[in-house]
Amino acid sequence: MKYGVVRFAIGIIVTMMLGGLGCSAAVYEYASSPVSKTIETQAFTASFAPAREDARYFSSFMLEIENKSDESIEIDWNKTLYIYDEKNRGGFVFKGIEPTQVREKRIPNEVIPPRTRFSRRLFPLAKIAMAERKDYSAGKDKPGLYGGKLSPGENSILLSIQSQGQLIRKKISVVITEHVK
């Protein structure tokens, strides 16, 4: 009788182990179409692309602007918006700004001198936490901004640039896709 119970228990354990091997989590692959999108005006050229940090998924964007004019231009961060699937999802944040500046919409404009290039990694405010990171379980060992996974679909920036006293607003979009690998 004792031998039968042990055999039954071993059978159950082996069955559970084999069943567990068959149940594996899906692995996803992320892509962007186009990889980077560029727009051009008389005053500037701007490109916008999703970026990865240490993960397989996109968690931020790279914004690059070339001032083609002979005058300084300014990015108005308080009017520059993150648009997801045609809906306003708030603004962008980046390293070096304070949470109070974001809450009070007092992020200083970024001045780009004439005939120079500017680049910055941007995090959609809707996808990050502004507090210092205290949970290092994700493998990050320093406090600061860490972006969450960007959702598949159309991801855009509504870029607001002050040039010669005028506000220029341009939308730049990329489509992030998610496929089972």
TILO-988676 format. One line per 3 residues: number of its first residue (from 0); their letters; for each residue x, y, z of N, C-alpha, C, CB. Coordinates in pm, 1 decimal. Glycine has a CB too. Layout:
! residues N
NUM	a	X:Y:Z:X:Y:Z:X:Y:Z:X:Y:Z; ...
//
This chain:
! residues 181
0	mky	81.5:-119.4:0.0:0.0:0.0:0.0:85.8:125.7:0.0:-92.7:-0.1:119.4; 189.2:126.4:84.7:278.9:239.9:93.1:347.2:263.4:-41.4:383.0:218.0:203.6; 388.9:153.5:-106.1:456.3:161.0:-235.6:363.9:222.2:-342.0:503.2:20.8:-279.7
3	gvv	236.3:190.3:-340.7:138.5:241.7:-436.6:117.8:391.8:-421.4:5.7:169.4:-420.0; 114.0:441.0:-298.0:97.2:584.0:-271.4:219.1:661.3:-321.3:75.2:609.4:-120.1; 338.0:608.5:-299.0:460.5:674.4:-343.9:463.3:680.0:-496.0:585.6:601.0:-290.1
6	rfa	428.2:567.8:-560.9:424.3:564.3:-708.5:323.2:665.1:-763.0:388.9:422.2:-758.6; 207.2:672.2:-698.8:103.7:766.3:-740.8:154.0:910.4:-727.5:-25.0:746.1:-657.2; 219.0:941.5:-615.7:272.2:1076.1:-591.9:379.6:1110.6:-694.4:329.5:1087.1:-449.5
9	igi	467.9:1016.4:-723.3:572.4:1041.3:-823.6:508.5:1063.5:-960.6:673.2:922.5:-829.4; 407.0:984.6:-991.9:335.8:1001.6:-1119.7:274.2:1139.4:-1132.7:227.3:896.2:-1134.2; 213.2:1186.8:-1025.0:151.7:1320.9:-1025.9:258.8:1427.6:-1045.4:73.6:1346.9:-893.9
12	ivt	370.5:1415.5:-974.8:479.0:1514.2:-984.3:536.3:1516.4:-1126.1:591.2:1482.7:-881.5; 561.3:1399.5:-1184.5:615.4:1392.1:-1320.5:516.3:1452.5:-1419.4:647.4:1245.5:-1359.0; 388.6:1422.8:-1403.5:286.7:1478.8:-1493.1:282.8:1631.1:-1482.8:148.0:1420.1:-1460.2
15	mml	291.3:1684.1:-1362.6:290.2:1829.1:-1344.7:414.2:1893.5:-1406.4:281.4:1864.2:-1196.1; 528.5:1829.0:-1391.9:651.6:1883.0:-1449.7:643.9:1883.9:-1602.1:773.3:1801.3:-1403.2; 595.5:1777.3:-1661.0:582.2:1771.5:-1806.8:480.3:1873.5:-1856.1:541.5:1630.3:-1851.6
18	ggl	372.7:1888.5:-1781.2:272.3:1988.5:-1817.6:328.9:2129.4:-1809.4:150.1:1976.2:-1727.3; 413.4:2152.9:-1709.2:475.8:2284.8:-1693.1:570.6:2317.6:-1805.6:549.5:2292.1:-1562.0; 638.9:2217.3:-1860.4:730.3:2241.8:-1972.0:655.2:2286.2:-2096.4:811.6:2116.7:-2002.5
21	gcs	534.7:2237.0:-2112.9:456.2:2272.7:-2231.3:397.5:2411.6:-2223.6:345.9:2173.7:-2251.2; 388.8:2468.8:-2106.6:330.4:2601.0:-2087.1:441.6:2703.1:-2070.9:236.2:2602.7:-1964.4; 486.0:2758.9:-2180.1:588.3:2862.2:-2170.2:527.9:2996.2:-2209.8:710.7:2828.2:-2259.4
24	aav	579.0:3100.3:-2151.4:529.3:3234.8:-2180.2:567.9:3275.8:-2321.9:584.4:3336.6:-2077.8; 478.5:3346.4:-2387.6:506.2:3393.9:-2523.1:615.9:3500.1:-2518.7:377.5:3450.7:-2589.2; 702.6:3497.9:-2616.8:808.2:3597.6:-2629.6:768.3:3690.3:-2744.2:949.5:3530.6:-2655.0
27	yey	770.4:3819.0:-2716.6:727.7:3916.7:-2816.6:847.3:3988.6:-2878.1:632.0:4018.2:-2754.3; 828.1:4029.2:-3001.3:927.8:4106.1:-3074.2:862.8:4238.7:-3112.1:980.3:4028.5:-3201.1; 935.0:4347.8:-3095.2:880.0:4480.4:-3120.6:954.3:4546.2:-3235.5:887.5:4568.0:-2994.4
30	ass	879.4:4617.4:-3319.0:939.0:4687.5:-3432.5:868.9:4822.1:-3447.9:928.0:4603.0:-3564.0; 931.8:4909.8:-3523.1:874.9:5041.2:-3550.9:872.2:5062.5:-3701.3:955.7:5153.8:-3480.4; 760.8:5118.1:-3749.0:748.4:5148.3:-3891.6:701.9:5293.0:-3905.3:648.8:5049.6:-3962.9
33	pvs	781.3:5378.2:-3963.3:920.8:5358.0:-3999.4:1007.4:5351.2:-3873.5:969.3:5470.7:-4092.6; 1131.9:5312.6:-3891.2:1224.1:5304.0:-3778.0:1241.0:5441.9:-3716.2:1361.3:5246.7:-3822.1; 1248.7:5544.0:-3799.7:1259.4:5682.5:-3756.5:1183.8:5767.1:-3858.2:1409.9:5728.1:-3743.3
36	kti	1111.6:5868.2:-3811.2:1037.3:5955.9:-3901.8:1097.3:6095.6:-3892.8:884.2:5958.1:-3866.9; 1117.8:6158.0:-4008.6:1177.3:6291.6:-4015.3:1081.4:6387.5:-4085.2:1313.6:6287.6:-4089.1; 1072.1:6508.0:-4030.6:996.7:6615.9:-4096.3:1092.7:6731.7:-4117.9:871.3:6660.8:-4010.7
39	etq	1057.4:6817.2:-4212.2:1144.2:6930.1:-4244.5:1060.5:7056.0:-4265.2:1228.6:6899.9:-4370.3; 1107.2:7166.7:-4205.8:1048.3:7298.2:-4229.5:1161.3:7388.8:-4275.5:976.5:7355.2:-4100.3; 1130.7:7515.0:-4302.1:1236.7:7608.5:-4339.7:1333.4:7633.2:-4225.1:1176.7:7740.3:-4385.6
42	aft	1282.0:7627.1:-4100.1:1364.6:7660.6:-3984.0:1439.9:7540.3:-3925.6:1278.0:7721.8:-3876.9; 1382.7:7419.8:-3936.5:1445.4:7305.3:-3870.3:1408.0:7173.4:-3937.9:1405.2:7301.3:-3723.0; 1488.2:7072.1:-3906.2:1459.5:6933.2:-3941.4:1449.4:6858.3:-3809.6:1570.8:6870.7:-4037.0
45	asf	1347.2:6772.9:-3796.1:1329.5:6697.0:-3672.1:1304.3:6550.6:-3703.7:1213.4:6754.5:-3588.5; 1369.6:6463.2:-3626.9:1342.5:6320.2:-3640.9:1301.5:6263.8:-3505.7:1466.6:6244.7:-3696.9; 1217.0:6160.9:-3511.2:1154.8:6102.1:-3393.3:1158.7:5951.4:-3410.2:1008.0:6153.5:-3373.2
48	apa	1212.9:5880.0:-3309.9:1225.0:5734.4:-3320.5:1208.2:5670.2:-3183.6:1361.0:5695.1:-3381.8; 1136.7:5556.3:-3176.7:1130.1:5483.9:-3049.9:1266.0:5424.6:-3016.6:1023.1:5373.2:-3055.5; 1295.0:5412.4:-2887.1:1425.8:5362.4:-2843.1:1407.2:5258.7:-2733.1:1515.5:5478.7:-2793.2
51	red	1504.3:5169.2:-2724.6:1506.9:5067.0:-2619.9:1616.3:5104.3:-2520.5:1531.1:4923.6:-2679.9; 1598.7:5062.0:-2397.1:1708.7:5075.7:-2301.0:1769.5:4937.8:-2285.7:1659.8:5133.8:-2161.3; 1735.8:4866.9:-2179.6:1791.7:4733.7:-2157.2:1689.2:4624.0:-2184.4:1843.4:4722.0:-2014.6
54	ary	1579.8:4657.6:-2246.6:1471.4:4561.7:-2265.4:1448.6:4534.4:-2413.9:1342.2:4613.2:-2200.3; 1366.1:4434.9:-2440.3:1330.5:4403.1:-2579.1:1229.1:4503.2:-2635.1:1273.8:4260.4:-2588.1; 1154.1:4565.2:-2546.3:1048.7:4656.4:-2590.0:1099.7:4800.7:-2594.3:926.8:4645.8:-2496.7
57	fss	1023.5:4886.9:-2662.4:1054.4:5029.4:-2667.8:1004.1:5094.9:-2539.3:990.3:5096.5:-2793.9; 1086.2:5182.1:-2479.7:1046.6:5247.6:-2355.2:1063.7:5399.0:-2358.7:1126.1:5191.3:-2241.1; 1120.0:5451.2:-2465.5:1141.5:5596.1:-2476.3:1150.4:5632.1:-2624.6:1271.8:5640.9:-2399.3
60	fml	1173.1:5759.3:-2648.2:1190.6:5808.8:-2785.3:1317.2:5892.8:-2792.9:1067.2:5891.7:-2831.1; 1378.7:5893.9:-2909.1:1490.0:5985.4:-2935.9:1436.8:6095.4:-3027.4:1613.5:5910.3:-3001.4; 1456.6:6217.8:-2985.5:1419.1:6334.2:-3065.3:1547.0:6404.5:-3106.2:1323.7:6430.8:-2986.2
63	eie	1563.4:6427.6:-3235.3:1679.2:6500.6:-3286.2:1629.4:6616.9:-3370.6:1773.4:6407.5:-3369.2; 1685.8:6733.6:-3344.6:1645.7:6854.8:-3417.3:1770.2:6925.2:-3467.4:1561.2:6950.1:-3327.0; 1765.4:6965.8:-3592.9:1871.9:7047.9:-3649.9:1812.5:7185.0:-3680.3:1933.5:6981.7:-3779.3
66	nks	1868.6:7287.3:-3618.5:1825.7:7424.3:-3644.6:1894.9:7469.4:-3772.9:1859.5:7520.4:-3523.5; 1817.8:7489.0:-3879.6:1874.5:7528.6:-4008.9:1877.1:7680.1:-4027.1:1795.3:7465.2:-4122.0; 1821.1:7751.8:-3930.7:1808.0:7896.3:-3946.7:1928.2:7970.7:-3888.3:1679.4:7944.9:-3880.4
69	des	1928.6:8101.0:-3911.7:2033.0:8187.9:-3856.7:1991.8:8247.4:-3721.9:2065.4:8300.2:-3955.3; 1876.7:8206.0:-3670.0:1825.3:8252.8:-3541.0:1809.1:8132.3:-3448.0:1688.9:8328.7:-3558.5; 1811.3:8158.0:-3317.9:1782.6:8050.8:-3222.6:1636.1:8010.8:-3233.2:1816.6:8094.6:-3077.9
72	iei	1609.3:7883.6:-3210.3:1471.4:7835.4:-3200.4:1457.1:7772.7:-3061.3:1436.2:7731.0:-3316.5; 1331.3:7756.0:-3016.8:1307.2:7701.5:-2883.0:1201.6:7592.4:-2888.6:1263.7:7812.7:-2785.8; 1228.0:7483.0:-2817.5:1125.7:7380.0:-2799.6:1042.6:7421.1:-2679.1:1189.0:7236.2:-2780.2
75	dwn	913.0:7433.8:-2697.6:822.1:7463.5:-2586.7:775.1:7329.3:-2530.6:699.5:7553.5:-2633.4; 841.7:7281.1:-2424.7:810.7:7149.7:-2367.3:671.9:7145.4:-2305.7:913.8:7112.7:-2262.4; 620.0:7258.6:-2261.1:487.7:7260.6:-2198.9:375.5:7246.1:-2301.1:469.1:7389.0:-2120.8
78	ktl	404.9:7272.5:-2428.1:305.7:7257.0:-2534.9:336.0:7138.0:-2625.8:298.8:7384.0:-2617.9; 448.3:7071.0:-2604.3:483.2:6952.4:-2682.3:414.5:6833.1:-2617.4:639.2:6931.5:-2689.8; 340.8:6755.5:-2698.2:255.3:6650.4:-2643.8:288.4:6511.7:-2697.7:111.9:6682.2:-2673.0
81	yiy	258.5:6410.9:-2615.6:263.6:6270.8:-2657.4:123.4:6232.8:-2702.7:314.6:6176.3:-2541.1; 112.4:6186.5:-2825.0:-16.0:6145.9:-2881.8:-9.6:5995.3:-2906.8:-48.3:6225.1:-3014.8; -105.1:5921.7:-2850.8:-112.7:5777.5:-2874.7:-247.7:5746.9:-2937.5:-92.7:5696.1:-2742.2
84	dek	-244.9:5686.6:-3055.7:-366.8:5654.3:-3130.3:-462.8:5773.6:-3136.3:-437.1:5533.9:-3066.6; -407.1:5887.8:-3175.3:-481.9:6012.7:-3197.9:-538.7:6076.1:-3070.2:-595.0:5986.3:-3293.4; -493.4:6031.5:-2952.2:-541.6:6091.7:-2827.5:-424.5:6152.2:-2751.0:-615.2:5986.7:-2740.0
87	nrg	-448.1:6270.8:-2695.2:-347.4:6339.6:-2614.1:-325.6:6260.1:-2485.9:-390.9:6486.6:-2582.0; -201.6:6217.1:-2463.1:-166.7:6140.4:-2342.8:-72.2:6219.3:-2251.8:-102.1:6006.5:-2381.9; -68.7:6349.6:-2268.2:15.3:6433.2:-2182.2:144.7:6469.6:-2251.5:45.1:6362.3:-2050.7
90	gfv	239.3:6514.3:-2173.2:365.7:6560.4:-2228.9:475.9:6457.8:-2218.3:408.3:6685.5:-2161.1; 596.7:6506.9:-2237.5:716.6:6425.4:-2227.3:801.1:6476.3:-2111.9:796.9:6427.2:-2359.6; 879.2:6387.1:-2053.4:975.6:6424.9:-1951.3:1111.2:6369.5:-1991.8:933.0:6373.0:-1810.5
93	fkg	1213.5:6419.7:-1926.6:1349.9:6377.2:-1958.6:1436.3:6402.3:-1837.1:1406.1:6452.3:-2083.8; 1553.4:6345.3:-1837.8:1643.6:6361.3:-1724.4:1680.9:6508.0:-1708.4:1770.2:6274.8:-1742.2; 1680.9:6552.2:-1583.0:1720.8:6689.5:-1553.8:1606.7:6781.1:-1517.6:1791.8:6745.7:-1669.3
96	iep	1482.3:6736.7:-1531.0:1370.8:6822.1:-1489.0:1314.5:6768.9:-1358.2:1259.8:6828.2:-1598.3; 1253.6:6855.9:-1282.9:1198.5:6822.4:-1151.9:1050.0:6789.8:-1164.1:1220.3:6938.3:-1052.5; 1001.3:6698.9:-1080.9:858.1:6666.0:-1082.6:767.1:6787.6:-1065.2:828.1:6566.1:-974.2
99	tqv	808.3:6884.0:-982.3:724.4:7003.5:-963.4:713.8:7085.0:-1092.3:781.2:7091.5:-850.4; 820.5:7089.6:-1171.0:815.5:7161.6:-1299.0:712.9:7097.1:-1391.9:955.3:7163.5:-1366.4; 706.1:6965.3:-1389.1:611.4:6893.2:-1474.7:469.0:6919.0:-1426.8:641.9:6741.0:-1475.1
102	rek	445.1:6901.9:-1296.2:309.9:6921.5:-1241.2:257.7:7062.4:-1265.9:309.3:6892.7:-1091.5; 345.8:7160.9:-1252.4:304.7:7300.6:-1266.2:319.5:7353.2:-1408.7:385.1:7386.8:-1172.3; 357.1:7266.6:-1502.5:377.8:7303.7:-1643.4:474.3:7422.2:-1654.3:242.5:7338.6:-1711.1
105	rip	588.5:7408.8:-1585.4:692.5:7510.9:-1587.0:823.7:7455.3:-1641.6:713.6:7567.2:-1446.7; 816.3:7360.8:-1731.9:939.6:7306.0:-1788.9:999.6:7415.0:-1878.0:912.5:7172.0:-1870.7; 1125.1:7452.3:-1852.4:1184.9:7560.1:-1932.6:1197.8:7520.6:-2079.8:1322.9:7597.5:-1876.8
108	nev	1181.5:7620.4:-2166.8:1201.7:7596.9:-2309.1:1346.4:7557.1:-2335.3:1164.3:7721.8:-2391.0; 1367.5:7477.6:-2436.3:1501.8:7434.0:-2477.0:1545.5:7522.9:-2593.0:1504.0:7280.8:-2518.1; 1652.6:7599.3:-2574.8:1702.1:7688.5:-2679.7:1802.5:7611.5:-2765.9:1767.9:7817.4:-2618.4
111	ipp	1779.4:7615.4:-2896.1:1871.9:7551.3:-2990.7:1935.6:7663.1:-3072.9:1797.5:7445.3:-3084.0; 2064.5:7687.2:-3053.2:2132.4:7795.8:-3124.8:2129.1:7775.3:-3276.9:2277.6:7807.0:-3077.2; 2153.9:7882.7:-3351.7:2153.0:7873.1:-3498.1:2254.1:7769.1:-3549.3:2183.7:8010.4:-3559.8
114	rtr	2211.7:7697.2:-3652.8:2299.4:7602.1:-3724.4:2360.9:7494.6:-3633.2:2411.3:7678.6:-3793.5; 2283.1:7449.0:-3534.1:2332.4:7343.5:-3446.0:2232.5:7228.2:-3441.1:2358.3:7398.5:-3304.0; 2279.2:7116.6:-3384.6:2195.0:6997.7:-3366.9:2169.5:6975.4:-3218.1:2261.7:6871.8:-3430.5
117	fsr	2053.5:6919.8:-3190.9:2010.7:6890.2:-3054.4:1952.4:6749.2:-3053.4:1905.9:6995.7:-3002.5; 1979.3:6673.3:-2946.9:1912.7:6542.8:-2933.0:1882.8:6517.0:-2786.3:2000.4:6428.2:-2991.7; 1774.7:6444.1:-2763.4:1734.5:6414.6:-2626.0:1648.4:6289.2:-2624.4:1658.1:6534.2:-2563.4
120	rlf	1668.5:6206.3:-2519.1:1583.6:6089.6:-2494.8:1462.3:6137.6:-2416.6:1661.0:5975.7:-2417.1; 1343.2:6107.7:-2468.7:1217.6:6151.3:-2407.9:1137.2:6032.4:-2357.4:1134.6:6232.0:-2508.1; 1071.1:6053.0:-2245.0:982.9:5952.0:-2187.4:841.7:6010.0:-2182.8:1031.2:5908.4:-2044.2
123	pla	742.1:5940.4:-2237.3:604.7:5989.6:-2221.1:569.6:5991.1:-2072.3:503.2:5900.9:-2301.1; 519.1:6102.4:-2024.8:483.9:6116.3:-1884.1:386.4:6006.9:-1841.0:423.5:6254.4:-1858.0; 297.2:5967.4:-1929.7:197.1:5865.6:-1897.4:258.7:5728.4:-1871.5:96.4:5855.3:-2009.6
126	kia	386.5:5709.2:-1907.7:448.4:5577.1:-1897.0:557.0:5566.3:-1790.3:506.3:5539.7:-2028.3; 580.7:5671.5:-1713.1:689.3:5666.3:-1614.4:640.5:5708.5:-1476.4:805.8:5756.1:-1658.0; 726.0:5682.8:-1376.9:703.6:5732.0:-1241.5:810.4:5837.4:-1213.8:708.4:5615.0:-1135.1
129	mae	773.5:5945.1:-1150.6:867.9:6054.0:-1127.6:948.6:6037.1:-998.4:793.7:6185.3:-1123.7; 907.5:5947.5:-909.8:978.5:5931.4:-782.5:1110.9:5859.5:-803.7:891.9:5854.2:-681.4; 1200.8:5874.6:-705.3:1326.2:5800.5:-711.7:1294.9:5652.2:-704.6:1422.9:5842.6:-597.3
132	rkd	1366.2:5575.8:-782.9:1343.4:5431.7:-787.1:1407.8:5366.9:-664.3:1400.4:5370.3:-918.4; 1328.0:5291.3:-592.2:1378.4:5221.1:-474.1:1371.7:5070.1:-493.4:1298.9:5261.8:-349.4; 1299.3:5024.3:-594.7:1285.8:4881.1:-623.1:1382.1:4845.8:-734.5:1139.0:4843.5:-662.2
135	ysa	1485.1:4772.4:-702.2:1587.9:4738.4:-799.7:1567.1:4599.7:-858.9:1724.6:4746.9:-735.8; 1447.6:4542.0:-843.5:1422.4:4406.2:-891.9:1428.7:4396.8:-1044.2:1286.8:4358.2:-843.4; 1409.9:4506.4:-1114.0:1413.7:4503.3:-1260.2:1556.1:4510.7:-1313.2:1331.6:4617.6:-1317.3
138	gkd	1654.8:4510.7:-1224.5:1793.4:4512.1:-1268.7:1852.7:4650.8:-1280.1:1804.5:4444.0:-1399.1; 1775.8:4753.4:-1254.6:1827.5:4890.8:-1258.5:1887.0:4920.5:-1122.4:1715.1:4995.3:-1295.8; 2008.8:4972.6:-1119.2:2074.0:4993.3:-990.9:2088.4:5139.9:-951.8:2208.3:4930.0:-993.1
141	kpg	2025.1:5229.9:-1026.2:2035.9:5372.0:-994.2:1897.5:5435.7:-995.8:2130.1:5444.0:-1093.7; 1876.5:5535.9:-910.8:1748.3:5606.3:-915.4:1739.7:5691.0:-1042.1:1729.7:5694.9:-789.8; 1619.1:5729.6:-1077.6:1600.8:5815.9:-1193.6:1478.8:5776.2:-1274.2:1723.8:5812.4:-1281.5
144	lyg	1471.2:5827.2:-1395.8:1358.5:5797.0:-1482.6:1379.0:5662.6:-1551.5:1339.4:5908.1:-1586.6; 1276.2:5580.9:-1546.7:1276.8:5454.7:-1620.2:1143.5:5444.8:-1691.7:1300.9:5331.0:-1525.2; 1149.3:5432.9:-1821.2:1027.0:5428.7:-1900.2:962.3:5292.6:-1897.6:1055.3:5468.2:-2041.7
147	gkl	830.8:5294.3:-1902.6:755.6:5171.0:-1915.9:744.2:5133.8:-2062.6:616.5:5184.4:-1852.2; 685.7:5019.8:-2088.3:671.3:4970.0:-2225.2:576.3:5059.2:-2304.7:620.3:4824.3:-2225.1; 622.1:5102.4:-2422.5:536.2:5180.5:-2510.8:437.6:5085.7:-2577.8:620.1:5259.0:-2617.1
150	spg	313.6:5126.5:-2586.6:208.6:5041.4:-2641.9:217.1:5031.0:-2793.6:72.6:5094.1:-2601.9; 182.2:4914.0:-2846.5:174.4:4900.8:-2992.6:66.9:4994.6:-3047.7:144.0:4753.5:-3033.3; 89.3:5044.2:-3166.0:-3.0:5137.9:-3229.8:71.0:5262.8:-3271.6:-119.0:5173.6:-3136.0
153	ens	-6.1:5363.9:-3312.0:54.6:5488.7:-3356.9:98.3:5571.7:-3235.6:-44.3:5569.1:-3445.5; 227.6:5600.2:-3229.0:287.1:5682.8:-3123.7:342.0:5808.4:-3190.6:400.6:5604.9:-3044.9; 304.1:5924.5:-3137.2:340.8:6050.5:-3202.5:388.7:6153.9:-3102.2:222.7:6105.9:-3280.8
156	ill	460.3:6250.9:-3157.0:494.0:6371.0:-3082.1:430.0:6487.3:-3156.3:650.5:6389.8:-3067.2; 364.9:6575.8:-3082.1:317.1:6701.2:-3138.3:418.6:6804.3:-3090.9:166.6:6736.7:-3092.9; 517.3:6828.1:-3175.4:631.9:6912.4:-3143.1:593.3:7059.7:-3155.1:751.5:6879.8:-3235.5
159	siq	626.0:7136.8:-3052.2:596.2:7281.1:-3050.9:727.3:7358.1:-3047.9:506.4:7319.9:-2928.1; 755.0:7430.2:-3155.8:879.6:7506.4:-3171.4:846.7:7654.6:-3188.1:962.1:7454.5:-3293.5; 914.8:7737.8:-3109.8:905.9:7883.3:-3126.1:1017.1:7926.4:-3221.2:917.2:7958.3:-2987.4
162	sqg	978.2:7988.0:-3332.1:1075.6:8036.7:-3429.5:1033.8:8174.4:-3477.4:1088.9:7938.9:-3549.0; 1118.0:8271.7:-3456.4:1093.7:8410.3:-3497.4:956.7:8459.5:-3452.4:1105.8:8423.4:-3648.8; 924.6:8432.6:-3326.0:799.7:8481.3:-3268.0:676.5:8400.3:-3303.5:778.2:8620.3:-3309.8
165	qli	691.1:8295.1:-3380.5:576.6:8212.9:-3419.6:587.9:8074.3:-3358.1:566.4:8202.6:-3573.0; 472.2:8017.9:-3321.2:468.7:7881.8:-3271.0:441.9:7788.4:-3388.9:360.5:7865.3:-3159.4; 534.9:7697.7:-3412.8:520.6:7597.6:-3518.9:491.0:7464.8:-3450.7:650.4:7588.5:-3609.7
168	rkk	378.2:7401.8:-3486.7:340.9:7271.7:-3427.7:339.4:7168.0:-3539.5:200.3:7278.8:-3355.2; 418.8:7063.8:-3521.1:430.1:6957.8:-3621.7:414.5:6822.5:-3553.2:566.7:6966.1:-3697.4; 333.5:6736.7:-3612.0:313.7:6601.6:-3559.6:405.5:6505.6:-3635.1:164.0:6557.4:-3572.3
171	isv	476.2:6422.1:-3559.2:563.5:6320.3:-3617.4:520.2:6186.6:-3557.7:717.3:6350.4:-3589.1; 491.6:6087.5:-3642.8:437.3:5960.2:-3596.2:518.1:5840.9:-3642.8:295.9:5945.3:-3642.2; 522.2:5739.4:-3556.9:574.1:5607.0:-3591.4:471.7:5505.9:-3540.0:718.8:5581.4:-3529.1
174	vit	471.1:5388.0:-3600.6:379.7:5282.3:-3557.7:462.5:5169.2:-3497.5:291.9:5230.6:-3677.0; 433.9:5139.2:-3371.2:502.5:5028.8:-3302.8:416.3:4903.8:-3317.8:528.7:5062.0:-3150.4; 482.4:4795.5:-3357.6:411.7:4667.6:-3371.2:468.4:4566.7:-3272.8:422.3:4613.5:-3516.1
177	ehv	382.7:4471.0:-3235.9:420.1:4365.9:-3141.9:382.7:4232.6:-3206.0:349.4:4384.9:-3001.9; 481.0:4142.5:-3218.7:458.1:4011.1:-3280.1:509.7:3902.9:-3187.5:526.9:4001.0:-3419.0; 438.6:3790.8:-3184.3:488.2:3676.3:-3108.3:606.3:3619.3:-3186.1:375.4:3567.3:-3085.4
180	k	714.7:3598.6:-3115.3:838.7:3551.6:-3178.6:835.7:3401.6:-3202.1:959.7:3587.8:-3092.8
//
